[in-house]
């Protein structure tokens, strides 16, 4: 059975055919060309770009290997990261870990103007806060957030974790109301040097992902703050599909790219 085509923005299945092979949603009026790839690159060209991208080559090297202009490769990788943002894991259940971290580069690499104001590590820093949820034995989800207060984090937990699940966290005050939301709350007291209670209550899996994320971002040599969500989506996707071979990863990305054509 052929899968029914739906609007990429609102999910409406009532579509109209319009000019140049485009489809138009009857609800939100969004127009796009289904089953085509962005930038007018052929599938063969996309396959070459993705092959070297998944192997970790920088943009200049990808351009050299594929013979495609560097600016087009840059734009292509932006589309890939936009596609990664849409690949959101299903609602987590079972035992999950929640935690937040801060991204913004090492102190030694900061500009003198930034250093003059002093620094603060951890909560209260001027770096960008990121909140994450990891399902034990499964996938991770992470998102740039405006702050790490309860009003911001609790709705994300309620939306991404099934009620009745076990939620492991540290003792940050924003997690105080987790049990009241219908979860089994397990605390890890980092301020007392506790990182696991020996009963499986810890957030070591998510801490490991934060380490992986920061190493990858550090290797980039600096990323503009407004582009951080795109790179975060990339490394969340890479982590979630780390056990897939490159060919399967390429097929998944090609499928996600279909419909991003504008």
C-alpha positions in Angstrom: 0.0 0.0 0.0 1.3 3.5 -0.9 1.8 5.7 2.1 -0.6 8.7 2.1 1.2 12.0 1.5 0.7 14.6 4.2 1.7 18.2 4.8 5.2 18.6 6.1 4.2 21.4 8.4 0.8 20.5 9.9 0.2 16.9 8.9 -3.0 17.6 7.0 -3.7 14.9 4.3 -5.9 17.2 2.1 -3.6 18.5 -0.6 -3.9 20.1 -4.0 -1.7 19.9 -7.0 -0.4 23.3 -8.1 2.3 24.6 -10.5 5.7 22.9 -11.2 4.8 19.6 -9.5 4.1 21.2 -6.2 1.6 20.2 -3.6 -0.4 22.8 -1.5 -1.9 22.1 1.9 -5.5 23.0 2.2 -5.1 24.1 5.9 -1.8 25.9 6.3 -1.3 26.7 2.5 2.3 25.4 2.6 3.7 24.4 -0.8 6.5 22.0 -1.6 7.6 19.4 -4.1 7.4 15.9 -2.6 10.1 13.2 -3.3 12.6 15.8 -4.6 15.9 16.8 -3.0 17.1 20.3 -2.2 19.5 22.5 -4.2 18.8 20.8 -7.5 21.6 18.3 -6.7 21.2 14.8 -8.2 20.8 11.8 -6.0 24.3 10.7 -7.0 25.7 14.1 -5.9 23.8 13.9 -2.6 25.1 10.4 -2.0 28.7 11.6 -2.5 28.2 14.5 -0.1 26.6 12.3 2.6 29.2 9.6 2.3 32.0 12.0 3.2 29.9 13.9 5.7 29.1 10.8 7.6 32.8 9.9 7.6 33.5 13.2 9.3 35.3 15.1 6.6 35.2 19.0 6.8 33.5 21.0 4.1 36.6 21.8 2.2 37.6 18.2 1.9 34.1 17.2 0.9 34.1 19.8 -1.9 37.5 18.4 -3.1 36.3 14.8 -3.0 33.0 15.4 -4.7 33.9 18.2 -7.2 31.0 20.3 -5.9 31.5 23.9 -5.1 32.2 24.6 -1.4 29.3 27.0 -1.0 26.9 24.4 -2.3 28.3 21.8 0.1 27.8 24.2 2.9 24.2 24.8 2.0 23.7 21.1 1.5 24.9 20.3 5.0 22.6 23.0 6.4 19.7 21.2 4.8 20.9 17.9 6.3 21.0 19.4 9.8 17.5 20.9 9.2 16.4 17.3 8.4 18.0 16.1 11.6 15.9 18.5 13.6 12.8 16.9 12.3 13.9 13.4 13.3 12.5 13.4 16.8 12.5 10.1 18.8 9.2 8.7 20.0 8.0 9.5 23.6 10.4 7.8 26.0 9.3 5.2 28.6 10.9 2.9 31.1 13.9 4.4 32.9 15.1 7.8 31.6 17.8 10.3 32.6 17.3 14.1 32.5 20.1 16.7 32.8 21.2 20.0 31.5 24.6 21.3 30.3 26.1 24.5 28.9 27.7 25.1 25.6 29.9 28.0 24.5 33.5 27.1 24.1 36.5 27.0 26.5 37.5 29.9 28.6 41.0 30.0 27.2 39.5 30.6 23.7 37.2 33.5 24.7 37.8 37.0 23.4 39.4 39.5 25.7 36.1 41.5 25.8 34.3 38.4 27.2 37.0 37.5 29.7 37.0 41.1 31.2 33.6 40.4 32.7 34.8 37.4 34.6 33.3 33.9 34.4 31.0 31.5 36.2 30.9 27.8 35.7 27.8 25.7 35.7 24.3 27.1 36.4 24.3 30.9 36.0 27.0 31.0 33.3 26.6 33.1 30.2 26.9 30.0 28.0 24.0 28.5 26.2 21.9 26.1 28.2 20.9 22.7 26.7 18.4 20.2 28.2 18.5 16.5 27.4 16.7 13.3 28.1 18.2 9.9 27.6 16.2 6.6 27.5 18.2 3.7 29.0 19.2 1.3 26.2 17.7 3.6 23.6 18.0 7.1 22.2 18.7 10.6 23.4 16.8 13.9 22.8 18.3 17.3 23.4 17.2 20.9 22.8 18.6 24.4 23.3 16.5 26.1 26.0 16.2 29.7 27.2 16.9 28.8 30.8 16.9 25.8 33.2 14.0 26.8 35.4 11.1 24.5 36.2 8.7 26.4 34.0 10.9 25.6 31.0 12.1 22.0 31.8 8.9 20.4 33.3 6.8 20.8 30.2 9.6 19.3 28.1 9.7 16.3 30.4 5.9 15.9 30.3 5.9 16.0 26.5 8.9 13.7 25.9 8.5 11.1 28.8 5.5 8.8 29.3 3.8 9.1 32.7 4.7 6.3 35.2 8.3 6.1 33.9 11.3 6.3 36.2 13.1 9.6 35.9 16.7 9.9 37.2 18.1 13.4 37.8 20.4 15.3 40.1 19.1 17.5 42.8 18.7 20.7 40.8 15.6 22.6 42.2 13.8 22.6 38.8 13.3 18.8 39.1 11.5 19.0 42.4 8.0 18.6 40.9 8.8 15.5 38.8 7.1 13.1 41.1 4.0 15.2 41.2 3.7 14.9 37.5 3.2 11.1 37.7 6.7 9.9 37.5 8.9 7.8 39.8 11.7 10.2 40.7 15.2 9.0 41.6 17.8 11.5 42.8 21.5 11.4 42.4 23.3 13.7 44.9 26.3 15.0 42.9 27.0 17.7 45.5 27.8 14.9 47.9 30.1 13.1 45.4 27.4 10.5 44.6 27.2 9.5 40.9 25.4 6.2 41.4 23.6 4.6 44.3 24.4 1.1 43.2 20.8 0.4 42.4 20.8 1.7 38.8 19.9 5.2 39.7 22.3 7.5 37.9 22.6 9.9 35.0 25.9 8.6 33.7 24.5 7.8 30.2 23.5 11.4 29.6 26.7 12.7 31.1 28.5 10.5 28.6 26.5 12.0 25.8 27.3 15.5 27.0 31.0 14.6 26.8 30.6 13.2 23.3 28.8 16.4 22.2 31.3 18.8 23.6 34.3 16.9 22.1 32.6 17.0 18.7 31.8 20.7 19.0 35.3 21.5 20.2 36.7 19.9 17.1 34.7 22.3 15.0 36.8 25.2 16.3 33.8 27.4 17.2 30.2 27.6 16.2 28.0 30.7 16.0 25.4 30.7 18.7 22.4 31.0 16.3 23.7 27.8 14.5 24.1 25.8 17.6 20.6 24.1 17.4 21.5 22.7 13.9 24.8 21.2 15.2 23.1 19.9 18.3 20.5 18.1 16.1 23.4 16.6 14.0 25.2 15.1 17.0 21.9 13.9 18.6 21.2 12.1 15.3 24.7 10.7 15.0 24.5 9.3 18.5 21.0 7.8 18.0 22.1 6.1 14.8 25.7 5.2 15.9 25.0 1.5 15.4 23.8 1.8 11.8 26.3 1.4 9.0 27.0 4.3 6.6 24.8 2.9 3.8 21.8 2.7 6.1 22.5 6.2 7.5 22.6 7.6 4.0 19.2 6.0 3.1 17.7 7.5 6.3 19.0 11.0 5.5 17.9 10.8 1.9 14.4 9.9 3.0 14.4 12.8 5.5 15.6 15.3 2.8 12.7 14.5 0.6 10.1 17.2 1.1 12.7 19.8 2.2 12.8 21.0 -1.4 11.7 24.7 -1.5 
